[in-house]
Amino acid sequence: MEPKTGELALDIYQVKKAVQALQAYLKDTSSQNHLLGECQQICLLLTVWKVPKQDQTIRIPLPHGLRTEAADVCLFTRDEPNMTADQTERFYKKLLAQRGLRNIPEVIPFKVLKTEYKPFEAKRRLLGNFELFLADARIRRRLPSHIGKHFYERKKAPLSVDLESSHLVRDLERIIQGTTLRVTKKGSCCMVCVAHTGMQTDEIVDNIVASVNTVSSKLHMKGKNIKVIHLKSQTSVALPIYTSDLSHLTLLEEELKKARLAKDAMAIKKKTTKKKSGLMKKSTPKTGIKKRKIVKKDQAGLKVEEEEEIPQLVPIEHPTKKTKLEDLSKTGPKKAPKPNASSRRVKPGRGMKKASKAQVQGKKKKTFV
């Protein structure tokens, strides 16, 4: 069977061989550990040729679910109007039960998240109590400031769910029983959990094939960008199950070059259209003359339409005062003439007393003598 466009040609025999070798290794190491009841995760490690330019989250539906019915799932919902926090919680649990969801998650209204889980220790406790977090699509953008950065560091950021959808149960089961791959622009490697040690060999192989096909078709640069795929657990060595050819790198570079040229052509086209529109506006000046139709009768009594030009009123330009200001700025402000010393009048100070008339007359007589 030939792979579809965007899907990788995986060697099923090689994948099965790697799964059996990993199961044998984990069985030997688990006998030495004390915690025999716990299942270890089996992950895919993907390496790409070119580091992506933007982050991407890919949801992968799996044929065999990762979580049991007793899995811990938390759902953040919005606050329903005219309802308390307890009433909102009961309302959404009843809604999910009526729709037929088997594994009903723990419901936390947004008001409870803001009040009871505001301390740092409460957020850490909430992060450790649940494996998967879901959020109502109507409040998802308001969550980052209330849950903190540890949810994103541990890769447990809430996944958006449309609670008003008609296919709510199907969407929830796909998310709960599936997995997610978070592709970042910080490096060329990313990891996704696809199975656990409690599964059979054929179930693990089916999950690996389904997840690789989904990732290769939904990735921004498609399957040609995938360089190597490894299979590993938390403690084992990475086992290669797929390696791409060097021809994929040349094809990828050609596609990127074509996309870059198309982008440049679009930018040039936009610039030319803007210039043309600007020239058209300049070349068609607005005239200030309007025409109106006048109906007249000729000698024979027939109606004849004539066009008459109506001159529009043009506002009269008033002379501005800028000329005076310009002349002043050139010549500079005129200085007022200084008063003569004889014309100055000395005013008595605050502490001085005015001279009497007799004293003034006595001084005048002395001058004449």
FENHURA-V54153 format. One record per residue. RES is the residue in one letter. OMEGA is omega in degrees with one decimal (none if undefined). NEAR is the number of other C-alpha atoms within 12 Angstrom. D_FIRST is the distance of its C-alpha to the first C-alpha in whole Angstrom. Layout:
RES&OMEGA&NEAR&D_FIRST + RES&OMEGA&NEAR&D_FIRST
//
This chain:
M&-178.4&8&0 + E&179.3&10&4 + P&178.3&16&7 + K&179.0&15&9 + T&-178.5&15&13 + G&-179.8&22&15 + E&-179.6&25&12 + L&178.6&35&12 + A&179.5&26&10 + L&174.1&30&11 + D&-175.0&22&11 + I&179.7&24&12 + Y&179.1&17&14 + Q&179.3&23&16 + V&-179.9&32&16 + K&178.4&27&18 + K&179.8&21&20 + A&179.1&32&21 + V&179.4&40&22 + Q&178.6&25&24 + A&179.2&24&26 + L&178.1&33&27 + Q&178.2&31&28 + A&178.9&17&30 + Y&-178.7&23&32 + L&177.9&29&32 + K&178.7&19&34 + D&-177.9&14&36 + T&-179.5&19&37 + S&178.4&20&38 + S&179.8&14&40 + Q&-178.6&11&42 + N&179.6&12&42 + H&-177.3&9&45 + L&-176.6&11&42 + L&-174.6&16&40 + G&-175.5&11&39 + E&177.3&14&38 + C&177.1&20&34 + Q&-180.0&28&32 + Q&174.2&28&30 + I&-171.1&37&27 + C&171.8&37&26 + L&177.3&42&23 + L&-177.3&35&25 + L&176.4&38&24 + T&-176.2&30&25 + V&178.9&35&25 + W&-176.5&29&26 + K&178.0&28&29 + V&-178.6&24&31 + P&-178.2&25&30 + K&-179.9&15&33 + Q&179.4&16&34 + D&-179.1&18&33 + Q&175.7&21&30 + T&-177.1&25&29 + I&175.6&28&25 + R&-174.3&31&25 + I&172.5&36&22 + P&-177.3&32&22 + L&176.8&32&21 + P&179.1&23&19 + H&-173.3&31&22 + G&179.6&27&25 + L&-171.6&36&27 + R&175.7&28&31 + T&-179.5&20&33 + E&-179.7&16&35 + A&-179.0&16&38 + A&-177.7&21&36 + D&179.4&24&39 + V&-179.5&33&38 + C&-179.5&34&41 + L&175.2&39&41 + F&-178.9&43&43 + T&176.8&38&45 + R&177.7&33&47 + D&178.4&27&51 + E&-179.2&20&51 + P&178.5&12&54 + N&177.9&9&58 + M&173.7&16&56 + T&-179.1&17&57 + A&179.2&26&54 + D&178.8&19&54 + Q&177.6&19&54 + T&178.9&25&51 + E&179.1&29&49 + R&-178.9&23&50 + F&-177.3&23&49 + Y&175.6&31&45 + K&176.9&28&45 + K&179.1&17&46 + L&-180.0&20&43 + L&178.2&29&40 + A&178.7&17&42 + Q&178.7&14&42 + R&177.1&23&39 + G&177.5&17&37 + L&-176.8&23&36 + R&-178.1&20&36 + N&-178.9&25&37 + I&-177.7&30&39 + P&174.0&33&40 + E&-176.0&27&43 + V&177.0&34&45 + I&176.6&33&47 + P&-176.3&35&49 + F&178.9&32&49 + K&178.2&27&53 + V&178.8&24&53 + L&-178.6&31&50 + K&-174.3&25&53 + T&-173.7&17&56 + E&-177.2&20&55 + Y&177.5&22&52 + K&178.5&20&54 + P&-177.9&16&55 + F&-178.5&18&53 + E&178.5&15&53 + A&177.4&20&52 + K&177.9&24&49 + R&178.6&20&48 + R&177.9&17&49 + L&179.6&30&46 + L&-179.4&29&44 + G&-176.3&19&44 + N&-174.3&17&44 + F&179.0&24&41 + E&-175.0&28&37 + L&179.5&34&36 + F&176.8&37&38 + L&-178.6&36&37 + A&174.4&36&39 + D&-177.6&31&40 + A&-177.9&21&39 + R&-179.3&20&43 + I&-174.6&28&44 + R&-178.5&25&41 + R&-179.7&19&43 + R&-174.4&22&46 + L&-172.8&30&45 + P&-178.6&19&45 + S&-177.3&17&49 + H&-179.2&26&49 + I&177.4&36&47 + G&-174.3&27&47 + K&-176.0&19&45 + H&176.4&22&44 + F&-178.5&26&41 + Y&176.8&18&40 + E&178.6&12&40 + R&179.4&17&39 + K&175.7&25&36 + K&178.9&30&37 + A&-178.6&31&38 + P&177.7&37&38 + L&-176.0&36&34 + S&178.8&27&35 + V&177.0&31&35 + D&-177.9&25&36 + L&177.7&27&39 + E&-178.0&17&40 + S&177.0&15&36 + S&178.0&13&35 + H&-174.3&17&32 + L&-176.2&22&34 + V&179.8&26&33 + R&-180.0&22&29 + D&-179.8&25&30 + L&-179.7&37&32 + E&177.2&33&29 + R&-179.7&25&26 + I&-176.5&31&29 + I&-178.1&40&30 + Q&179.6&34&27 + G&-179.4&33&25 + T&-179.2&40&26 + T&175.9&34&27 + L&178.8&34&26 + R&179.4&33&29 + V&-178.8&31&29 + T&178.3&24&32 + K&-177.7&18&34 + K&-178.4&15&36 + G&-175.5&19&34 + S&-178.0&23&30 + C&174.4&26&29 + C&-174.1&32&28 + M&178.8&34&27 + V&178.3&36&26 + C&-176.2&38&26 + V&-177.4&42&23 + A&173.7&39&25 + H&-173.0&34&28 + T&178.4&31&29 + G&-178.8&24&30 + M&174.6&25&26 + Q&-177.4&17&24 + T&-178.6&27&22 + D&178.4&21&19 + E&178.4&26&20 + I&179.6&37&20 + V&178.7&35&17 + D&179.4&26&15 + N&-179.9&37&18 + I&-178.3&45&17 + V&-179.6&37&13 + A&-178.1&29&15 + S&179.1&39&18 + V&178.9&46&16 + N&179.5&28&14 + T&-178.7&29&17 + V&-177.7&42&19 + S&179.2&33&17 + S&-177.1&25&17 + K&179.8&27&21 + L&-175.7&34&22 + H&-179.4&28&25 + M&177.2&31&24 + K&-172.8&29&20 + G&-179.1&38&18 + K&-179.3&36&19 + N&-179.4&39&22 + I&-176.6&40&21 + K&-177.8&32&22 + V&173.7&30&22 + I&177.9&39&21 + H&174.8&34&23 + L&-178.0&42&23 + K&171.8&36&27 + S&-177.4&31&30 + Q&-174.7&22&33 + T&-173.2&16&35 + S&174.6&25&32 + V&179.7&19&31 + A&179.8&25&28 + L&-178.0&29&25 + P&176.7&27&22 + I&177.9&32&19 + Y&174.7&31&17 + T&-177.8&26&19 + S&178.4&26&19 + D&176.2&19&20 + L&177.9&16&24 + S&177.9&15&22 + H&179.4&24&21 + L&178.3&21&25 + T&177.3&17&26 + L&179.3&20&23 + L&178.9&26&24 + E&177.5&19&28 + E&178.7&15&28 + E&178.5&18&26 + L&178.4&21&29 + K&177.7&14&32 + K&179.1&14&31 + A&179.3&15&31 + R&178.8&14&34 + L&178.5&14&36 + A&178.5&14&35 + K&178.5&14&37 + D&178.7&14&40 + A&177.6&14&40 + M&179.4&14&40 + A&178.9&14&43 + I&179.9&14&45 + K&179.0&14&44 + K&-180.0&14&45 + K&-179.3&14&48 + T&178.7&14&49 + T&177.7&14&49 + K&179.6&14&51 + K&179.7&14&54 + K&178.6&14&54 + S&177.0&14&55 + G&177.6&13&58 + L&178.3&13&59 + M&179.1&13&59 + K&-178.8&12&61 + K&-175.6&11&64 + S&-180.0&10&64 + T&179.2&10&65 + P&-179.7&10&68 + K&177.3&10&69 + T&-178.2&12&72 + G&-177.9&13&75 + I&175.4&14&76 + K&-179.2&14&75 + K&175.3&14&76 + R&-177.4&13&77 + K&177.3&13&78 + I&180.0&14&82 + V&178.8&14&82 + K&177.2&15&86 + K&178.2&12&88 + D&-177.5&11&89 + Q&-179.1&8&92 + A&-179.9&8&91 + G&178.7&9&90 + L&-179.9&10&86 + K&179.6&12&84 + V&180.0&14&82 + E&176.5&13&80 + E&179.2&14&81 + E&-179.7&13&79 + E&-179.1&14&81 + E&179.5&14&80 + I&178.9&14&80 + P&179.0&12&81 + Q&178.8&11&79 + L&179.5&9&81 + V&-179.7&9&81 + P&-179.9&7&82 + I&-180.0&6&85 + E&177.3&6&84 + H&179.0&7&87 + P&-178.3&8&88 + T&179.7&9&86 + K&-178.2&10&88 + K&-177.9&11&86 + T&178.6&11&89 + K&179.8&14&91 + L&178.9&13&89 + E&178.5&13&88 + D&178.7&13&92 + L&-179.3&13&92 + S&179.7&12&89 + K&-175.1&11&91 + T&-176.4&11&94 + G&-178.8&11&94 + P&179.6&12&96 + K&179.6&10&100 + K&178.6&7&102 + A&-179.6&6&104 + P&-178.7&6&108 + K&178.6&9&109 + P&179.1&9&112 + N&-179.0&8&116 + A&-178.7&8&117 + S&-177.0&8&120 + S&179.0&8&119 + R&175.3&9&117 + R&-179.5&9&118 + V&178.1&10&118 + K&179.0&10&117 + P&178.6&10&118 + G&-178.1&8&116 + R&-176.8&7&115 + G&-176.2&7&118 + M&178.6&9&121 + K&177.9&9&123 + K&179.0&14&125 + A&-179.7&12&128 + S&-177.8&10&131 + K&-179.5&10&133 + A&178.7&11&136 + Q&-179.3&12&134 + V&179.7&13&133 + Q&177.7&13&137 + G&178.4&14&138 + K&179.9&14&136 + K&178.5&12&137 + K&-179.6&11&140 + K&-179.7&10&140 + T&179.2&9&138 + F&179.6&8&141 + V&none&7&144
//
